[in-house]
Amino acid sequence: MASRQQKPPIRIPALSSENSNPATIFFLHGYDDDAEGFVNIAQQFQAANKLPHLKWVFPNAPWNHEAMANAWYPPTSFSPIPVGRSSTENEEDEDEFNEEGEDEILSSVEYLCTLIDEEIKSGVKTERIVIGGFSQGCAISLVTSLASRYQGKIGGVVALSGYLPRGKKIFEGRKKFMKDESKMKVLLAHGTKDMLVPMRVFRDTKARVERTIGEEALESKEYEGMGHVTSGAEFRDICTFLEKILPE
């Protein structure tokens, strides 16, 4: 992982240090950003004494030399639905897959898994771990929770303004998801005026996530008039979601 030229994560400890059942959330930033750009989420929650038992970890994406920006995977692989194709109504077909950048996506997924490994070794139970992210960070979080060695095992996912990438390896991983054995919950949140990740992409992602984990495990929120950003209303919904799946 050293070859990825990656800054270490920013870690913000829980306010409550004497908790016998600790919990951790990993939150991944988007393209051309870094961990510093989202640390204020934890600061806002802690200032309001929300989820004081929760530890926050903000990983940094590696430096992408071609794009000259921090990126979890090459931005050219951003093609959630191929040109000329509509959202799939049933299962994916091989000719719908966009495999460009899939190896980089899976490399970032494995990096996140190693961070989860470390947290579990420190004493945090797998089901007391949540992963989430914004835009590209959302995509990495969804693939990790649905198609990696931690699929269905963590407590939940907070997926903001992103999408579920299409790749053959990712799809094959999702097919192994055992929904009857998983208690993982997913929150999908999206702005109706997001021009970078349009609503048709959100609807496509929602349908594929639901097929993977089941309707009861998925919660989705749409924010009228919101673009490719976050909002106070969204943070309130995130807080409610986390309080349900990571009670103190």
C-alpha positions as CSV (number, residue, x, y, z in Angstrom):
1,M,0.0,0.0,0.0
2,A,3.0,2.3,0.4
3,S,3.3,2.6,-3.3
4,R,-0.1,4.3,-3.4
5,Q,1.4,7.6,-2.0
6,Q,-1.3,7.9,0.5
7,K,-1.5,10.0,3.6
8,P,-2.6,8.2,6.7
9,P,-6.2,8.5,7.9
10,I,-7.3,11.1,10.3
11,R,-8.7,9.6,13.4
12,I,-11.0,11.3,15.9
13,P,-11.5,9.4,19.1
14,A,-14.9,9.0,20.7
15,L,-15.9,11.5,23.4
16,S,-16.9,8.7,25.7
17,S,-13.7,6.8,26.4
18,E,-15.1,4.3,28.9
19,N,-17.4,2.5,26.6
20,S,-17.3,-1.3,26.8
21,N,-18.8,-1.7,23.4
22,P,-17.0,0.7,21.1
23,A,-18.1,1.6,17.6
24,T,-16.3,3.1,14.6
25,I,-17.3,4.8,11.4
26,F,-15.0,5.1,8.4
27,F,-15.9,8.0,6.1
28,L,-14.3,8.4,2.6
29,H,-14.1,11.7,0.8
30,G,-14.8,12.2,-2.9
31,Y,-12.6,12.9,-5.9
32,D,-10.0,15.7,-5.7
33,D,-10.6,16.1,-1.9
34,D,-9.0,14.7,1.2
35,A,-9.8,13.6,4.7
36,E,-9.6,17.2,6.0
37,G,-12.6,18.1,3.9
38,F,-15.0,16.0,6.0
39,V,-13.5,16.1,9.5
40,N,-16.1,18.8,10.3
41,I,-18.8,16.1,10.2
42,A,-17.3,14.4,13.3
43,Q,-16.8,17.8,14.9
44,Q,-20.4,18.8,14.4
45,F,-21.7,15.6,15.8
46,Q,-19.4,15.8,18.9
47,A,-20.2,19.4,19.5
48,A,-23.9,18.5,19.7
49,N,-23.0,15.5,21.9
50,K,-24.4,13.1,19.3
51,L,-23.0,9.6,19.2
52,P,-20.4,10.3,21.8
53,H,-19.3,6.6,21.8
54,L,-18.4,6.7,18.1
55,K,-14.9,6.9,16.8
56,W,-14.4,8.5,13.4
57,V,-11.8,7.5,10.9
58,F,-11.3,9.6,7.7
59,P,-9.1,7.8,5.2
60,N,-7.2,9.6,2.4
61,A,-7.3,8.5,-1.2
62,P,-4.0,8.0,-3.0
63,W,-2.5,10.5,-5.3
64,N,-3.4,9.9,-9.0
65,H,-0.6,11.1,-11.2
66,E,-2.6,11.2,-14.4
67,A,-5.4,13.2,-12.9
68,M,-3.1,15.2,-10.7
69,A,-5.6,14.8,-7.8
70,N,-6.5,12.5,-4.9
71,A,-8.7,9.8,-6.3
72,W,-9.9,6.4,-5.1
73,Y,-9.9,5.3,-8.7
74,P,-9.4,7.0,-12.1
75,P,-12.2,9.6,-12.8
76,T,-12.4,8.3,-16.4
77,S,-14.1,5.1,-15.0
78,F,-17.1,7.2,-14.0
79,S,-19.7,5.7,-16.3
80,P,-22.3,4.2,-14.0
81,I,-24.6,3.5,-17.0
82,P,-23.1,3.1,-20.4
83,V,-24.0,5.7,-23.0
84,G,-27.1,4.6,-25.0
85,R,-28.2,2.2,-22.3
86,S,-31.1,2.8,-19.8
87,S,-31.1,1.6,-16.2
88,T,-31.4,-2.1,-16.0
89,E,-34.7,-3.5,-14.8
90,N,-33.5,-7.0,-13.8
91,E,-29.9,-8.4,-13.5
92,E,-26.8,-6.9,-15.1
93,D,-25.7,-8.3,-18.5
94,E,-22.0,-8.7,-19.2
95,D,-22.2,-6.1,-22.0
96,E,-23.3,-3.5,-19.4
97,F,-20.2,-3.8,-17.3
98,N,-17.7,-0.9,-17.2
99,E,-14.4,-2.6,-16.3
100,E,-12.3,0.4,-16.8
101,G,-10.8,1.3,-13.5
102,E,-12.3,-1.8,-11.7
103,D,-8.9,-3.0,-10.5
104,E,-8.2,0.5,-9.0
105,I,-11.6,0.4,-7.3
106,L,-10.9,-3.0,-5.9
107,S,-7.5,-1.9,-4.7
108,S,-9.1,1.0,-2.7
109,V,-11.7,-1.5,-1.4
110,E,-8.9,-3.7,-0.1
111,Y,-7.2,-0.7,1.5
112,L,-10.4,0.0,3.4
113,C,-10.6,-3.6,4.4
114,T,-7.1,-3.4,5.9
115,L,-8.2,-0.4,8.0
116,I,-11.3,-2.4,9.1
117,D,-8.9,-5.3,10.0
118,E,-6.9,-2.9,12.3
119,E,-10.0,-1.7,14.0
120,I,-11.3,-5.2,14.7
121,K,-7.8,-6.1,16.1
122,S,-8.1,-3.1,18.5
123,G,-11.3,-4.7,20.0
124,V,-14.2,-3.2,17.9
125,K,-16.7,-5.8,16.8
126,T,-17.3,-6.2,13.1
127,E,-21.1,-5.4,13.5
128,R,-20.1,-2.2,15.4
129,I,-18.4,-0.8,12.3
130,V,-20.0,1.5,9.7
131,I,-18.5,2.6,6.5
132,G,-19.6,5.5,4.4
133,G,-18.5,8.2,1.9
134,F,-19.3,10.9,-0.5
135,S,-19.3,10.5,-4.3
136,Q,-16.2,8.3,-5.1
137,G,-16.1,7.5,-1.4
138,C,-19.7,6.4,-1.6
139,A,-18.8,4.0,-4.5
140,I,-15.9,2.5,-2.5
141,S,-18.1,2.0,0.5
142,L,-20.8,0.3,-1.4
143,V,-18.4,-2.1,-3.1
144,T,-16.7,-2.9,0.2
145,S,-20.0,-3.6,1.9
146,L,-21.6,-5.6,-1.0
147,A,-18.7,-7.4,-2.7
148,S,-15.6,-7.6,-0.5
149,R,-14.5,-10.0,2.2
150,Y,-16.5,-7.9,4.6
151,Q,-19.7,-8.0,2.6
152,G,-22.8,-8.0,4.8
153,K,-20.7,-8.4,8.0
154,I,-20.4,-4.7,9.1
155,G,-23.2,-2.8,10.9
156,G,-24.1,-0.4,8.1
157,V,-23.3,1.9,5.2
158,V,-23.8,5.6,4.8
159,A,-23.8,6.2,1.0
160,L,-24.0,9.9,0.0
161,S,-24.2,11.3,-3.6
162,G,-22.6,8.3,-5.2
163,Y,-23.3,5.2,-7.1
164,L,-22.6,1.4,-7.3
165,P,-19.9,0.8,-9.9
166,R,-20.5,-1.7,-12.7
167,G,-17.7,-4.3,-13.0
168,K,-17.7,-8.0,-13.7
169,K,-15.6,-8.8,-10.6
170,I,-17.9,-6.5,-8.5
171,F,-21.0,-8.2,-9.8
172,E,-19.6,-11.7,-9.2
173,G,-18.8,-10.6,-5.6
174,R,-22.3,-9.3,-5.1
175,K,-23.8,-12.6,-6.3
176,K,-22.2,-14.2,-3.2
177,F,-24.0,-11.9,-0.8
178,M,-26.0,-13.9,1.7
179,K,-28.9,-11.6,2.6
180,D,-30.5,-14.0,4.9
181,E,-27.4,-14.1,7.1
182,S,-26.7,-10.3,7.1
183,K,-28.0,-7.7,9.5
184,M,-26.2,-4.9,7.7
185,K,-28.3,-1.8,6.9
186,V,-27.7,0.7,4.1
187,L,-28.6,4.4,3.9
188,L,-28.6,5.9,0.4
189,A,-28.9,9.7,0.2
190,H,-29.0,11.8,-2.9
191,G,-29.9,15.3,-4.0
192,T,-32.5,15.7,-6.7
193,K,-30.5,18.3,-8.5
194,D,-27.2,16.5,-8.5
195,M,-25.8,17.1,-12.0
196,L,-22.6,15.0,-11.5
197,V,-24.4,11.8,-10.4
198,P,-27.9,12.2,-11.9
199,M,-31.1,10.8,-10.3
200,R,-31.3,8.1,-13.0
201,V,-28.0,6.8,-11.7
202,F,-29.2,7.0,-8.1
203,R,-32.4,5.0,-9.0
204,D,-30.3,2.4,-10.8
205,T,-28.0,2.1,-7.8
206,K,-30.9,1.9,-5.4
207,A,-32.5,-1.0,-7.4
208,R,-29.2,-2.9,-7.6
209,V,-28.5,-2.4,-3.9
210,E,-32.0,-3.5,-3.0
211,R,-31.7,-6.7,-5.1
212,T,-28.5,-7.5,-3.3
213,I,-29.4,-6.9,0.4
214,G,-33.2,-6.9,0.3
215,E,-35.8,-4.1,0.7
216,E,-36.0,-4.2,4.5
217,A,-32.3,-3.5,4.9
218,L,-32.3,-0.4,2.7
219,E,-33.3,3.1,3.6
220,S,-33.1,5.8,1.0
221,K,-33.5,9.6,1.2
222,E,-33.9,12.2,-1.6
223,Y,-33.3,15.9,-0.9
224,E,-35.3,18.2,-3.1
225,G,-33.2,20.8,-4.8
226,M,-29.8,19.6,-3.4
227,G,-26.9,19.3,-5.8
228,H,-23.7,17.3,-5.5
229,V,-23.1,18.5,-1.9
230,T,-24.1,17.6,1.7
231,S,-26.7,19.3,3.8
232,G,-27.9,19.8,7.4
233,A,-31.0,17.8,6.7
234,E,-28.8,14.9,5.4
235,F,-26.6,15.0,8.5
236,R,-29.7,14.8,10.8
237,D,-30.9,11.7,8.9
238,I,-27.4,10.2,9.1
239,C,-27.5,10.8,12.9
240,T,-30.8,9.0,13.2
241,F,-29.6,6.1,11.1
242,L,-26.4,5.7,13.1
243,E,-28.3,5.9,16.4
244,K,-30.4,3.0,15.3
245,I,-27.7,0.7,14.2
246,L,-24.9,1.7,16.6
247,P,-26.8,2.3,19.9
248,E,-24.6,3.4,22.9
